[in-house]
Amino acid sequence: MNFTSDNWAGVHPAIADNLSRHAAGVARAYGESDLDKRIEAKFNELFEREVAVFFVGTGTAANSLVLAALNRPGGVVFCHSEAHIIKDECGAPEWFTGGARLQPVPGPAGKINPARLIRELGHFRPDFIHAGQPMAVSITQATEVGTVYQPNEIETIAEICRGKGIPLHMDGARMANALAGSGMSPADMTWKSGVDALSFGGTKNGCWCAEAMVFFDPSAAKDLQYIRKRAAQLFSKTRFIAAQFEAYLQDDLWLCLAESANEKAASIARILHADARCRLAWETEANEVFVVVQESLANTWIRQGLGCYKWPAPEDIADDLAKDEIILRLVTSFATSDDEIRNFESLVKGEA
């Protein structure tokens, strides 16, 4: 029962097979192969418009280099106070932007509060150079607590960005999970809602090492090829990232994998919701489940074989926890099995 992270899962067989299929022979390097170009064109189809797409190896690289391309002198990026870029990327966005600051904005359920965003942006006046200048807003989809921004919520934030003349970036490491079962298209969730740049993740959802930076206005990404090269993220054999995306996007495999993970997470949430000793910290909307339990019970489950993370309580619910309570994060993946869900239910019911 390993629900520690979707990063712990392996590679989907279709993606592994496609890597092997492309292993033989030779092809132009540094993103110039026929396969690279074909998959770049596939992203145009996926998003229903011409986009600029650049492959990289990690989500941290995707986020950091997108922000580097959007940077301004004295730049400030506004993001949720629990966002991955501010909590879990070891200063990489600041490093690759050459010193841009990340300004946290609070909000319930992992989502930026628009009123607080307006207030924070108001602290940066054009006539006061000492504070720096806004350069972007970044939202995470799905959020760090497993919730999902709806199109109207994205549109509200995008309108604020347009009023300040700054772009909106989406960290889409789990975008597939946010989309699965929603009825929305990738275009609906991104540029049609006002997103300007996207970090498109595949690694958490069945790929080996496949992330992409997507700009919905290609002219805004004119320097990104140089930024990527300087950051040592221009792989010589980028065709093997393209090969992963080829299989990942074929016949909507990416959405099928995410939907499976989401369904398993929903099962976990139902099991926990039925137990009077537990309460969900947030509604489960993607493939992450956060549950409030007594630490002694959590430790018992962990000793009995539950793989999970003890999660720091975000500010918006920290005061709701009793002294002996903690939050556990359980994450499902495309590889999560029915047996794991059954074993987890037995564990919670004390039958393990």
C-alpha positions as CSV (number, residue, x, y, z in Angstrom):
1,M,0.0,0.0,0.0
2,N,2.3,2.7,-1.2
3,F,0.5,6.0,-1.5
4,T,3.6,8.1,-0.8
5,S,3.8,9.9,-4.2
6,D,2.9,9.4,-7.8
7,N,6.6,10.1,-8.4
8,W,7.3,6.7,-7.0
9,A,5.3,4.9,-9.7
10,G,7.1,3.3,-12.6
11,V,6.5,3.8,-16.4
12,H,3.4,2.7,-18.2
13,P,4.1,-0.2,-20.5
14,A,3.0,1.7,-23.7
15,I,5.5,4.4,-22.9
16,A,8.3,2.0,-22.1
17,D,7.6,0.1,-25.3
18,N,7.7,3.3,-27.4
19,L,11.0,4.2,-25.9
20,S,12.3,0.8,-27.0
21,R,10.8,1.2,-30.4
22,H,12.7,4.4,-31.0
23,A,16.0,3.2,-29.5
24,A,17.5,1.9,-32.7
25,G,18.8,3.9,-35.6
26,V,19.9,7.5,-35.7
27,A,18.1,10.8,-35.7
28,R,18.9,14.5,-35.7
29,A,19.9,15.7,-32.2
30,Y,18.9,18.7,-30.0
31,G,15.2,18.7,-30.8
32,E,15.6,18.6,-34.6
33,S,14.5,15.0,-35.3
34,D,11.3,14.2,-37.2
35,L,9.8,12.7,-34.1
36,D,10.5,15.9,-32.1
37,K,8.8,18.0,-34.8
38,R,5.9,15.7,-35.1
39,I,5.2,15.8,-31.3
40,E,5.6,19.5,-31.2
41,A,2.9,19.7,-33.9
42,K,0.8,17.3,-31.8
43,F,0.8,19.9,-29.0
44,N,-0.8,22.3,-31.5
45,E,-3.6,19.9,-32.0
46,L,-3.9,19.2,-28.3
47,F,-4.4,22.9,-27.5
48,E,-6.3,23.8,-30.7
49,R,-3.9,26.6,-31.7
50,E,-0.3,27.2,-32.6
51,V,1.9,27.0,-29.5
52,A,5.6,27.1,-28.8
53,V,6.7,23.9,-26.9
54,F,10.0,23.0,-25.4
55,F,10.8,19.6,-23.8
56,V,12.7,19.4,-20.5
57,G,13.5,16.6,-18.0
58,T,11.9,17.8,-14.8
59,G,9.0,19.8,-13.5
60,T,11.3,22.1,-11.6
61,A,13.1,22.9,-14.8
62,A,9.8,23.6,-16.6
63,N,8.6,25.9,-13.9
64,S,11.9,27.7,-13.4
65,L,12.6,28.2,-17.1
66,V,9.1,29.4,-18.0
67,L,9.5,32.0,-15.2
68,A,12.9,32.9,-16.5
69,A,11.4,33.6,-19.9
70,L,8.8,35.8,-18.3
71,N,11.2,37.7,-16.0
72,R,11.5,41.4,-15.7
73,P,14.2,43.4,-13.8
74,G,13.3,43.3,-10.2
75,G,10.6,40.8,-11.0
76,V,8.1,39.4,-8.5
77,V,6.1,36.2,-9.1
78,F,2.8,35.9,-7.1
79,C,1.9,32.3,-6.2
80,H,-0.1,30.5,-3.5
81,S,1.7,30.3,-0.2
82,E,1.7,26.5,-0.5
83,A,2.8,26.3,-4.1
84,H,5.4,23.9,-5.2
85,I,7.6,26.7,-6.7
86,I,7.9,28.4,-3.3
87,K,7.9,25.4,-1.0
88,D,9.6,22.5,-2.9
89,E,12.0,23.7,-5.6
90,C,15.0,24.6,-3.5
91,G,15.2,28.2,-4.9
92,A,15.4,27.1,-8.5
93,P,12.9,29.6,-9.8
94,E,14.8,32.4,-8.1
95,W,18.1,31.0,-9.4
96,F,17.2,30.6,-13.0
97,T,15.4,34.0,-13.2
98,G,18.5,35.6,-11.8
99,G,16.9,36.7,-8.6
100,A,13.2,37.2,-9.1
101,R,11.2,37.0,-5.9
102,L,8.3,34.7,-5.1
103,Q,5.5,36.5,-3.3
104,P,3.1,34.2,-1.4
105,V,-0.6,34.8,-1.6
106,P,-2.9,32.9,0.8
107,G,-6.2,31.3,0.0
108,P,-8.3,28.4,1.1
109,A,-8.0,24.9,-0.3
110,G,-4.7,25.6,-2.0
111,K,-6.1,28.3,-4.3
112,I,-5.1,31.9,-4.6
113,N,-7.7,34.2,-3.1
114,P,-8.4,36.8,-5.8
115,A,-9.0,39.7,-3.3
116,R,-5.7,38.9,-1.6
117,L,-3.9,38.8,-5.0
118,I,-5.3,42.3,-5.8
119,R,-4.1,43.5,-2.4
120,E,-0.6,42.0,-2.8
121,L,-0.3,43.4,-6.3
122,G,-1.3,46.8,-5.0
123,H,1.9,47.0,-2.9
124,F,4.0,47.2,-6.0
125,R,3.5,50.7,-7.5
126,P,5.3,51.7,-10.7
127,D,6.6,54.9,-9.1
128,F,8.2,52.9,-6.2
129,I,11.1,51.1,-7.8
130,H,12.5,49.8,-4.5
131,A,9.9,47.1,-4.2
132,G,10.5,45.7,-7.7
133,Q,7.8,45.0,-10.3
134,P,5.2,42.2,-10.8
135,M,6.3,39.8,-13.6
136,A,3.8,36.9,-13.4
137,V,1.2,35.1,-11.4
138,S,1.5,31.3,-11.1
139,I,-1.2,28.9,-10.2
140,T,-0.9,25.1,-9.6
141,Q,-3.3,22.7,-11.3
142,A,-4.2,20.4,-9.6
143,T,-3.2,22.4,-6.4
144,E,-0.8,21.2,-3.8
145,V,-3.7,20.0,-1.7
146,G,-5.4,18.1,-4.5
147,T,-8.1,20.6,-5.4
148,V,-8.8,21.9,-8.9
149,Y,-9.2,25.4,-10.2
150,Q,-12.4,25.7,-12.2
151,P,-12.4,27.8,-15.4
152,N,-14.3,30.7,-13.8
153,E,-11.7,30.8,-11.0
154,I,-8.8,30.8,-13.6
155,E,-10.6,33.5,-15.6
156,T,-10.9,35.7,-12.5
157,I,-7.2,35.5,-11.8
158,A,-6.4,36.0,-15.5
159,E,-8.5,39.1,-15.6
160,I,-6.5,40.5,-12.6
161,C,-3.3,39.7,-14.5
162,R,-4.5,41.4,-17.6
163,G,-5.3,44.5,-15.6
164,K,-1.7,44.6,-14.4
165,G,-0.2,43.7,-17.7
166,I,1.4,40.5,-16.5
167,P,1.1,36.9,-17.7
168,L,-0.5,34.0,-16.0
169,H,1.5,30.8,-15.6
170,M,0.0,27.4,-14.8
171,D,2.1,24.7,-13.1
172,G,0.5,21.7,-14.7
173,A,2.5,18.9,-13.1
174,R,-0.9,17.2,-12.4
175,M,-2.9,18.8,-15.1
176,A,-4.0,15.4,-16.4
177,N,-5.6,14.6,-13.1
178,A,-7.3,18.0,-13.0
179,L,-8.7,17.4,-16.5
180,A,-9.7,13.8,-16.2
181,G,-13.5,13.4,-16.0
182,S,-14.0,17.2,-16.0
183,G,-15.5,17.4,-19.5
184,M,-13.1,20.3,-20.2
185,S,-10.5,20.3,-23.1
186,P,-6.9,21.2,-22.5
187,A,-7.7,24.5,-24.3
188,D,-10.6,25.2,-22.0
189,M,-8.5,24.8,-18.9
190,T,-5.6,26.9,-20.3
191,W,-5.5,29.6,-22.9
192,K,-9.3,29.9,-23.2
193,S,-9.4,30.7,-19.5
194,G,-6.6,33.2,-19.8
195,V,-3.4,31.1,-19.2
196,D,-0.4,32.4,-21.0
197,A,2.2,29.8,-20.3
198,L,2.0,26.2,-19.0
199,S,4.3,23.7,-17.4
200,F,2.9,20.4,-18.8
201,G,3.8,17.4,-16.8
202,G,4.0,13.7,-17.8
203,T,6.4,12.3,-15.3
204,K,3.9,11.9,-12.4
205,N,1.4,10.2,-14.7
206,G,3.2,7.3,-16.3
207,C,6.2,8.8,-18.1
208,W,9.8,8.2,-17.3
209,C,11.1,11.8,-17.6
210,A,8.9,14.0,-19.7
211,E,7.9,17.6,-19.1
212,A,7.1,20.4,-21.5
213,M,7.0,24.2,-21.5
214,V,4.1,25.5,-23.5
215,F,3.6,29.1,-24.6
216,F,0.2,30.0,-26.1
217,D,1.8,33.1,-27.8
218,P,4.9,31.7,-29.5
219,S,6.4,35.2,-29.8
220,A,6.6,35.4,-26.0
221,A,9.0,32.4,-26.0
222,K,11.5,33.8,-28.4
223,D,14.4,33.6,-25.9
224,L,13.4,30.3,-24.3
225,Q,15.6,28.1,-26.6
226,Y,18.6,30.0,-25.3
227,I,17.4,29.9,-21.7
228,R,16.9,26.2,-21.9
229,K,20.3,25.6,-23.4
230,R,22.0,27.8,-20.8
231,A,20.2,25.8,-18.1
232,A,21.6,22.5,-19.4
233,Q,18.0,21.3,-20.2
234,L,18.5,20.9,-24.0
235,F,19.0,17.2,-24.2
236,S,21.0,16.0,-27.1
237,K,18.6,13.1,-27.5
238,T,15.4,15.0,-27.0
239,R,13.6,12.5,-29.2
240,F,13.4,10.2,-26.2
241,I,11.3,12.8,-24.4
242,A,9.2,13.1,-27.6
243,A,8.9,9.3,-27.7
244,Q,7.3,9.4,-24.3
245,F,4.9,12.1,-25.2
246,E,4.0,10.3,-28.4
247,A,2.7,7.3,-26.5
248,Y,1.4,9.4,-23.6
249,L,-0.9,11.4,-25.9
250,Q,-1.9,8.6,-28.2
251,D,-5.6,7.7,-27.9
252,D,-5.9,9.9,-24.8
253,L,-3.8,7.5,-22.8
254,W,-2.7,10.4,-20.5
255,L,-6.3,11.1,-19.5
256,C,-7.1,7.4,-19.0
257,L,-4.2,7.0,-16.7
258,A,-5.1,10.1,-14.7
259,E,-8.8,9.0,-14.5
260,S,-7.7,5.7,-13.1
261,A,-5.6,7.4,-10.4
262,N,-8.4,9.8,-9.6
263,E,-10.9,6.9,-9.2
264,K,-8.5,5.2,-6.8
265,A,-8.1,8.4,-4.8
266,A,-11.9,8.7,-4.6
267,S,-12.1,5.2,-3.2
268,I,-9.6,6.1,-0.5
269,A,-11.5,9.2,0.3
270,R,-14.7,7.2,0.7
271,I,-13.0,4.7,3.0
272,L,-11.7,7.5,5.2
273,H,-14.9,9.5,5.2
274,A,-16.7,6.4,6.5
275,D,-14.4,6.2,9.5
276,A,-15.5,8.4,12.5
277,R,-11.8,8.7,13.6
278,C,-11.0,10.6,10.3
279,R,-12.0,13.7,8.5
280,L,-10.9,14.9,5.1
281,A,-8.9,18.1,5.2
282,W,-10.2,19.0,1.7
283,E,-12.5,17.5,-0.9
284,T,-10.7,15.0,-3.1
285,E,-10.8,16.3,-6.6
286,A,-7.8,14.7,-8.3
287,N,-5.4,12.0,-7.1
288,E,-4.3,13.3,-3.7
289,V,-6.2,12.6,-0.5
290,F,-5.5,14.6,2.7
291,V,-6.9,13.3,5.9
292,V,-6.8,14.6,9.5
293,V,-6.2,11.8,12.0
294,Q,-4.7,11.4,15.5
295,E,-1.0,10.9,15.2
296,S,-1.1,7.7,17.2
297,L,-3.5,6.2,14.7
298,A,-1.4,7.4,11.7
299,N,1.7,5.9,13.3
300,T,-0.1,2.5,13.7
301,W,-1.1,2.5,10.0
302,I,2.4,3.4,8.9
303,R,3.9,0.6,11.1
304,Q,1.4,-1.8,9.4
305,G,2.6,-1.0,6.0
306,L,0.9,2.2,4.8
307,G,3.2,4.4,2.6
308,C,2.2,8.1,2.9
309,Y,3.5,11.5,4.0
310,K,2.8,13.4,7.1
311,W,1.9,16.8,5.7
312,P,2.5,20.2,7.3
313,A,-0.8,21.9,8.1
314,P,-1.4,24.9,5.8
315,E,-2.2,28.2,7.5
316,D,-5.9,28.1,6.5
317,I,-6.6,24.9,8.5
318,A,-3.8,24.8,11.1
319,D,-6.0,26.1,13.8
320,D,-8.7,23.5,13.1
321,L,-6.3,20.6,14.2
322,A,-6.3,19.4,17.8
323,K,-3.0,19.1,19.5
324,D,-2.8,15.3,18.8
325,E,-3.9,15.5,15.2
326,I,-1.9,15.6,12.0
327,I,-2.5,15.5,8.3
328,L,-1.6,12.5,6.1
329,R,-1.3,12.8,2.4
330,L,-2.1,9.8,0.3
331,V,-1.4,9.9,-3.5
332,T,-2.6,7.4,-6.1
333,S,-1.1,6.9,-9.5
334,F,-1.8,5.1,-12.8
335,A,-0.2,2.0,-11.2
336,T,-2.3,1.9,-8.0
337,S,-4.1,-1.5,-7.9
338,D,-7.5,-2.6,-6.7
339,D,-5.7,-4.9,-4.3
340,E,-4.0,-1.9,-2.7
341,I,-7.3,-0.2,-2.2
342,R,-8.8,-3.4,-0.6
343,N,-5.8,-3.8,1.6
344,F,-6.1,-0.2,2.7
345,E,-9.8,-0.6,3.5
346,S,-8.9,-3.7,5.7
347,L,-6.2,-1.7,7.4
348,V,-8.5,1.2,8.3
349,K,-11.2,-1.3,9.5
350,G,-8.6,-3.0,11.7
351,E,-8.7,-6.2,9.7
352,A,-5.1,-6.1,8.4
